[in-house]
Amino acid sequence: MTRKERVQAAYVELLMEKVRNDTYPSATHLRMIEETIPRPMVPDYIDLLMRKASHDRVPSIPMLQRIKRVADEML
């Protein structure tokens, strides 16, 4: 793994930790993750989004759409 890839992975993990701890994650943080995420981290990101959606009695449509888009484009 190159230095750039390590920095990108650390940056994405920092943002993912913020998302994990937020009841309603920032769309800006999610976009920033998606702009930078290394491909090997995509399954973990999708799992994180799925956990967020599953904890809501009525998951937000934008979150469900995001999960589908990320899965379609990044997996």
CNS distance restraints for C-alpha pairs under 8 A (distance, minus, plus):
assign (resid   1 and name CA) (resid   5 and name CA) 6.01 0.50 0.50
assign (resid   1 and name CA) (resid   6 and name CA) 6.55 0.50 0.50
assign (resid   2 and name CA) (resid   6 and name CA) 6.27 0.50 0.50
assign (resid   3 and name CA) (resid   7 and name CA) 6.21 0.50 0.50
assign (resid   4 and name CA) (resid   8 and name CA) 6.13 0.50 0.50
assign (resid   5 and name CA) (resid   9 and name CA) 6.04 0.50 0.50
assign (resid   5 and name CA) (resid  38 and name CA) 7.37 0.50 0.50
assign (resid   6 and name CA) (resid  10 and name CA) 6.15 0.50 0.50
assign (resid   7 and name CA) (resid  11 and name CA) 6.07 0.50 0.50
assign (resid   8 and name CA) (resid  12 and name CA) 6.12 0.50 0.50
assign (resid   8 and name CA) (resid  36 and name CA) 6.50 0.50 0.50
assign (resid   8 and name CA) (resid  37 and name CA) 6.96 0.50 0.50
assign (resid   8 and name CA) (resid  38 and name CA) 7.17 0.50 0.50
assign (resid   9 and name CA) (resid  13 and name CA) 6.06 0.50 0.50
assign (resid   9 and name CA) (resid  37 and name CA) 6.83 0.50 0.50
assign (resid   9 and name CA) (resid  38 and name CA) 6.49 0.50 0.50
assign (resid   9 and name CA) (resid  41 and name CA) 7.88 0.50 0.50
assign (resid  10 and name CA) (resid  14 and name CA) 6.13 0.50 0.50
assign (resid  11 and name CA) (resid  15 and name CA) 6.41 0.50 0.50
assign (resid  12 and name CA) (resid  16 and name CA) 5.99 0.50 0.50
assign (resid  12 and name CA) (resid  33 and name CA) 5.54 0.50 0.50
assign (resid  12 and name CA) (resid  36 and name CA) 6.93 0.50 0.50
assign (resid  12 and name CA) (resid  37 and name CA) 5.98 0.50 0.50
assign (resid  13 and name CA) (resid  17 and name CA) 6.06 0.50 0.50
assign (resid  14 and name CA) (resid  18 and name CA) 6.51 0.50 0.50
assign (resid  15 and name CA) (resid  19 and name CA) 6.28 0.50 0.50
assign (resid  15 and name CA) (resid  29 and name CA) 6.45 0.50 0.50
assign (resid  15 and name CA) (resid  30 and name CA) 7.96 0.50 0.50
assign (resid  15 and name CA) (resid  33 and name CA) 6.71 0.50 0.50
assign (resid  16 and name CA) (resid  20 and name CA) 6.07 0.50 0.50
assign (resid  16 and name CA) (resid  33 and name CA) 7.45 0.50 0.50
assign (resid  16 and name CA) (resid  45 and name CA) 7.41 0.50 0.50
assign (resid  16 and name CA) (resid  48 and name CA) 7.99 0.50 0.50
assign (resid  17 and name CA) (resid  21 and name CA) 6.37 0.50 0.50
assign (resid  18 and name CA) (resid  22 and name CA) 6.30 0.50 0.50
assign (resid  18 and name CA) (resid  25 and name CA) 7.84 0.50 0.50
assign (resid  19 and name CA) (resid  23 and name CA) 7.96 0.50 0.50
assign (resid  19 and name CA) (resid  24 and name CA) 7.92 0.50 0.50
assign (resid  19 and name CA) (resid  25 and name CA) 5.12 0.50 0.50
assign (resid  19 and name CA) (resid  26 and name CA) 7.33 0.50 0.50
assign (resid  19 and name CA) (resid  29 and name CA) 7.45 0.50 0.50
assign (resid  19 and name CA) (resid  30 and name CA) 7.72 0.50 0.50
assign (resid  20 and name CA) (resid  25 and name CA) 7.86 0.50 0.50
assign (resid  20 and name CA) (resid  48 and name CA) 7.06 0.50 0.50
assign (resid  20 and name CA) (resid  52 and name CA) 7.87 0.50 0.50
assign (resid  23 and name CA) (resid  52 and name CA) 7.86 0.50 0.50
assign (resid  25 and name CA) (resid  29 and name CA) 7.29 0.50 0.50
assign (resid  25 and name CA) (resid  30 and name CA) 7.37 0.50 0.50
assign (resid  26 and name CA) (resid  30 and name CA) 6.36 0.50 0.50
assign (resid  27 and name CA) (resid  31 and name CA) 6.09 0.50 0.50
assign (resid  28 and name CA) (resid  32 and name CA) 6.13 0.50 0.50
assign (resid  29 and name CA) (resid  33 and name CA) 6.22 0.50 0.50
assign (resid  30 and name CA) (resid  34 and name CA) 6.25 0.50 0.50
assign (resid  31 and name CA) (resid  35 and name CA) 6.15 0.50 0.50
assign (resid  32 and name CA) (resid  36 and name CA) 6.49 0.50 0.50
assign (resid  33 and name CA) (resid  37 and name CA) 5.48 0.50 0.50
assign (resid  34 and name CA) (resid  70 and name CA) 7.93 0.50 0.50
assign (resid  37 and name CA) (resid  41 and name CA) 6.49 0.50 0.50
assign (resid  37 and name CA) (resid  42 and name CA) 6.80 0.50 0.50
assign (resid  38 and name CA) (resid  42 and name CA) 6.94 0.50 0.50
assign (resid  39 and name CA) (resid  74 and name CA) 7.12 0.50 0.50
assign (resid  39 and name CA) (resid  75 and name CA) 7.87 0.50 0.50
assign (resid  41 and name CA) (resid  45 and name CA) 6.34 0.50 0.50
assign (resid  42 and name CA) (resid  46 and name CA) 6.17 0.50 0.50
assign (resid  42 and name CA) (resid  74 and name CA) 6.89 0.50 0.50
assign (resid  42 and name CA) (resid  75 and name CA) 7.11 0.50 0.50
assign (resid  43 and name CA) (resid  47 and name CA) 6.16 0.50 0.50
assign (resid  43 and name CA) (resid  75 and name CA) 7.62 0.50 0.50
assign (resid  44 and name CA) (resid  48 and name CA) 6.18 0.50 0.50
assign (resid  45 and name CA) (resid  49 and name CA) 6.30 0.50 0.50
assign (resid  46 and name CA) (resid  50 and name CA) 6.06 0.50 0.50
assign (resid  46 and name CA) (resid  67 and name CA) 6.43 0.50 0.50
assign (resid  46 and name CA) (resid  70 and name CA) 7.39 0.50 0.50
assign (resid  46 and name CA) (resid  71 and name CA) 7.21 0.50 0.50
assign (resid  47 and name CA) (resid  51 and name CA) 6.14 0.50 0.50
assign (resid  48 and name CA) (resid  52 and name CA) 6.30 0.50 0.50
assign (resid  49 and name CA) (resid  53 and name CA) 6.22 0.50 0.50
assign (resid  49 and name CA) (resid  63 and name CA) 7.47 0.50 0.50
assign (resid  49 and name CA) (resid  67 and name CA) 6.56 0.50 0.50
assign (resid  50 and name CA) (resid  54 and name CA) 6.03 0.50 0.50
assign (resid  50 and name CA) (resid  67 and name CA) 7.23 0.50 0.50
assign (resid  51 and name CA) (resid  55 and name CA) 6.30 0.50 0.50
assign (resid  52 and name CA) (resid  56 and name CA) 6.99 0.50 0.50
assign (resid  53 and name CA) (resid  59 and name CA) 5.10 0.50 0.50
assign (resid  53 and name CA) (resid  60 and name CA) 7.28 0.50 0.50
assign (resid  53 and name CA) (resid  63 and name CA) 6.83 0.50 0.50
assign (resid  53 and name CA) (resid  64 and name CA) 7.17 0.50 0.50
assign (resid  54 and name CA) (resid  59 and name CA) 6.98 0.50 0.50
assign (resid  55 and name CA) (resid  59 and name CA) 7.82 0.50 0.50
assign (resid  56 and name CA) (resid  60 and name CA) 7.96 0.50 0.50
assign (resid  59 and name CA) (resid  63 and name CA) 7.07 0.50 0.50
assign (resid  59 and name CA) (resid  64 and name CA) 7.10 0.50 0.50
assign (resid  60 and name CA) (resid  64 and name CA) 6.43 0.50 0.50
assign (resid  61 and name CA) (resid  65 and name CA) 6.04 0.50 0.50
assign (resid  62 and name CA) (resid  66 and name CA) 6.00 0.50 0.50
assign (resid  63 and name CA) (resid  67 and name CA) 6.24 0.50 0.50
assign (resid  64 and name CA) (resid  68 and name CA) 6.38 0.50 0.50
assign (resid  65 and name CA) (resid  69 and name CA) 6.09 0.50 0.50
assign (resid  66 and name CA) (resid  70 and name CA) 5.98 0.50 0.50
assign (resid  67 and name CA) (resid  71 and name CA) 6.09 0.50 0.50
assign (resid  68 and name CA) (resid  72 and name CA) 6.01 0.50 0.50
assign (resid  69 and name CA) (resid  73 and name CA) 5.95 0.50 0.50
assign (resid  70 and name CA) (resid  74 and name CA) 5.46 0.50 0.50
assign (resid  70 and name CA) (resid  75 and name CA) 7.43 0.50 0.50
assign (resid  71 and name CA) (resid  75 and name CA) 5.29 0.50 0.50
